[in-house]
Amino acid sequence: MPCRYGSYALHIGMVCGGKVKIFLEPIEGTPVLYVFGDGHIAVPLVQFAKTLEFDVVVVDDREEFANKNRFPLANEVKLGDFGSVVKSIDFREGDSVVIITRGHQHDEVVLKECLSKDGLPGYVGMIGSKEKIAATFSHLRQQGISEQLLAIVRAPIGLDIGARSPAEIALSIMAEIVAQRYGKIAKQSETTFRKKEVVSSS
């Protein structure tokens, strides 16, 4: 069948019935860093994250800490119960969660709610000593959190750069997030964004 556009199509290099290649480049949204806990590490952490072009959401349950005066660079500062705030968030694959609250009981609440979501963030890290982390993981296992989900958590958080000061610890955290983002360190699991798995206990 002759082309209905005739000579015009030939003039612009089009041939009816030919093939067209389409190249699609996904446009990813700005990565979001969720910081749970507004202590000394959080202040430089927000500054580093903003310099690296992350959107930042800071969460704490204390009004004297969860405010824009303390975190003027944050995109959003949420004041509220840690568990309730996590439940209200729909995480994306490119998001990161940093758990640095003032006490292990709050860390445990945040981590449990994060790992109980249908959609998991690409990075989950929690501060703490090896003993505290072991105790937290043990409690979460008793509450039905699977080993596969616990395996995605980076704890202790941050790359080992010998960090001591709050700023150095914040730097190590952002370095780990960026390194994982660009595949320089392996993710803690084969798939960090997936539907919640139901795993039978052995």
C-alpha positions in Angstrom: 0.0 0.0 0.0 1.5 3.4 -0.9 2.2 5.8 1.9 -0.7 8.3 2.3 1.8 11.1 2.8 3.7 10.4 -0.4 6.6 12.6 -1.3 6.4 14.5 2.1 7.3 11.3 4.0 10.2 10.7 1.6 11.4 14.2 1.9 11.8 14.0 5.7 13.3 10.5 5.6 10.3 8.6 6.7 9.3 5.3 5.1 5.9 3.9 6.0 6.1 0.4 7.3 9.6 0.9 8.7 10.9 0.4 12.2 11.4 3.1 14.8 13.8 2.7 17.8 12.7 4.4 21.0 15.2 5.0 23.8 13.7 5.4 27.2 15.7 6.9 30.1 14.0 6.6 33.5 13.8 9.8 35.4 14.3 9.0 39.1 13.0 11.3 41.7 15.2 13.0 44.2 16.4 10.5 46.8 15.0 11.1 50.3 16.9 10.6 53.5 14.8 9.9 56.6 16.6 10.7 59.8 15.0 9.2 62.9 16.5 11.0 65.9 17.5 14.6 66.2 20.7 14.4 68.3 24.2 15.6 67.7 24.9 13.3 64.7 21.7 14.4 62.9 22.8 18.0 62.5 25.9 17.4 60.4 24.1 14.4 58.7 21.5 16.7 57.3 24.1 19.2 56.1 26.0 16.5 54.3 22.9 15.0 52.8 21.7 18.4 51.4 25.1 19.0 49.9 24.8 15.6 48.2 21.3 16.7 46.9 19.1 14.5 49.0 15.8 15.7 50.2 15.8 15.3 54.0 13.0 14.5 56.4 14.0 14.6 60.1 11.8 12.9 62.8 11.8 13.2 66.6 9.2 13.1 69.4 10.7 16.0 71.2 9.6 19.5 70.3 12.8 21.1 71.4 14.7 19.0 68.8 12.2 18.5 66.0 12.0 22.1 64.7 13.2 24.1 61.7 15.4 26.3 63.9 17.6 23.3 64.6 17.4 21.9 61.1 16.9 24.9 58.7 18.2 22.8 55.7 15.8 19.9 56.1 12.9 19.7 53.7 10.6 18.6 56.4 10.8 18.2 60.2 8.2 15.8 61.7 7.3 16.0 65.4 5.5 12.9 66.6 5.6 9.3 67.8 8.3 7.4 66.0 6.2 4.4 65.2 3.2 6.4 63.9 5.4 8.5 61.7 7.0 5.5 60.1 3.6 4.0 59.4 2.6 7.2 57.6 5.5 7.0 55.1 5.5 5.3 51.7 9.1 4.4 51.1 10.6 4.2 47.6 13.5 2.1 46.4 15.8 5.1 46.3 15.1 6.3 49.9 17.4 5.8 52.8 16.5 5.4 56.5 19.0 6.3 59.2 18.0 5.3 62.8 19.9 7.3 65.4 17.4 8.0 68.2 18.3 8.7 71.8 17.5 5.1 73.0 17.5 1.6 71.8 13.8 1.2 72.6 13.0 3.9 70.1 15.5 2.5 67.5 13.7 -0.9 67.9 10.3 0.7 67.3 11.5 2.5 64.1 13.3 -0.5 62.7 10.3 -2.8 63.3 7.9 -0.5 61.6 10.3 0.0 58.7 10.8 -3.7 58.1 7.0 -4.3 58.4 6.2 -2.1 55.5 5.2 -3.6 52.2 7.7 -1.3 50.3 11.2 -1.1 51.8 13.6 1.7 51.4 16.8 0.9 49.5 19.0 1.6 52.6 18.3 1.0 56.3 21.0 1.7 58.8 20.9 1.7 62.7 23.5 3.0 65.1 24.5 1.1 68.2 27.0 -1.3 69.7 27.2 -4.9 68.6 25.6 -5.9 71.9 22.7 -3.4 71.5 22.1 -4.5 67.9 22.1 -8.2 68.8 19.6 -7.5 71.5 17.4 -5.5 69.2 17.5 -8.1 66.5 16.7 -10.8 69.0 13.6 -8.9 70.1 12.4 -8.4 66.5 12.8 -12.1 65.7 10.5 -12.8 68.7 8.0 -10.4 67.2 8.0 -12.2 63.8 10.6 -10.2 61.8 12.4 -12.6 59.5 16.1 -13.1 59.1 15.8 -12.1 55.4 14.4 -8.7 56.5 17.0 -8.2 59.3 19.7 -9.0 56.8 19.1 -5.8 54.9 19.9 -3.6 57.9 23.3 -2.0 58.1 24.3 -2.1 61.7 26.5 -0.8 63.1 25.8 2.0 60.6 28.4 3.7 58.5 31.7 2.8 56.8 34.5 2.1 59.1 36.7 5.2 58.8 37.6 5.4 62.4 35.0 8.0 63.1 34.7 9.5 66.6 33.0 12.9 66.4 29.4 13.5 65.4 30.5 15.0 62.1 32.8 12.1 61.4 30.1 9.6 62.1 27.7 11.5 59.9 30.3 11.5 57.1 30.7 7.7 57.5 26.9 7.2 57.2 26.6 9.3 54.1 29.6 7.6 52.6 28.0 4.2 53.1 24.7 5.4 51.6 26.4 6.8 48.5 28.7 3.7 48.1 25.7 1.4 48.2 23.7 3.6 45.8 26.4 3.4 43.2 27.2 -0.3 43.7 30.6 0.2 45.4 29.5 -1.9 48.3 27.1 -4.8 48.1 23.6 -4.4 49.3 22.7 -6.2 52.4 20.3 -8.4 50.5 19.7 -9.4 46.9 16.6 -7.3 46.7 16.1 -4.3 49.0 12.7 -3.2 47.7 10.2 -6.0 47.7 6.9 -7.1 49.1 7.1 -8.2 52.6 8.0 -11.9 52.7 6.3 -14.5 54.8 8.9 -16.9 56.0 8.1 -19.9 58.1 10.2 -20.2 61.2 12.4 -23.3 61.4 
